[in-house]
């Protein structure tokens, strides 16, 4: 198995657990949960769709970026997505 995929799966699972444990409600929580579910689905593939990874990461970051308690998990998720490199432009 690709170690990048393993790291991505771990980062997604970790942030999902942190979000579930974060009891304070915030306006975009459902967006973050949906984007994390998408990331979990992408991480289940042996070769995830990199543009979709980046799009979902942006949605998560936009939804929880101001929640400081989730900052470390978000950073780890970004680093895991960055392991897949830059997506070439058309």
N, C-alpha and C positions, 0 to 999 in steps of 0.2 A: 504494500500500500504506500502511496505517495505520502511522505511525512508532512507535506503542506496541507493535505486534506485532513490528516489526523489533527494537526494544530488548529485548523479551521473548526472542525467538529468540537474540539475542546473549548475553544473560545466562545463559540455560539452557545454551547451548553452552559458554560459558566455565566455568561451574561443573562441567559434566560433564567437561571436560578437566582441571580442577584435581583433581577427585575421582579420576579415572583415574591421574593422576600422583602422587597421595598414596599412598605405598607402605605406610603403617602401617594395619594392619587394625583395625577397631573393630566393635563388636557390631551396630550398626544400619546398616552400610554397604549391605547389600542393599536395605533399605527406602529409603535415600536414592537409590540407583540406580534403583529402580522408580518412585519419585515423580518423579525427573528425567526418566525416559522418558515418563511421563504428561504432564509439563509440555511436553516437546518435541513430543508429539503435539498437545496443545492449541495450542501456538504455531504449528503448521503450518496451523491454520485461520485464515481471514481475520478471523473474529470469535470469539475463544476464549470458552469458558464461564467466566465470572468466578468463580462459586462453586467450580467445580472447580479453577481456578487457585489460589484461596486455600487450599483443602483440601490440594492438593499441596504448596504452599509450607509449610504447617504441618507436613506429614509430613517434608519435607526439613529444616526448621529443627529439629524434634525429633530427627531422626536424626543430624544433623551439628553441631548447635548448640554442642557442647562441643569441637569440633575447631577450635582457633584458626587453624590454617593455612588453613582454608576460610572463615573469617569474612568476608573481603572479598568473595568470590564470593557468599556467602549474602546479604550486605547489598545487593549489586547486583541480585540476583534479587528480593529483597523490594521494592526500589525500582521495578523493572520491572513487577512485579505491581501495585504501588500506582498505577501510571499509569492503570490501568483504573477507578480510583475505588472508592467504597464500594458494596457490593452492597445493594440495598434489601431490607429484611426483609419477610416475608409478613405 
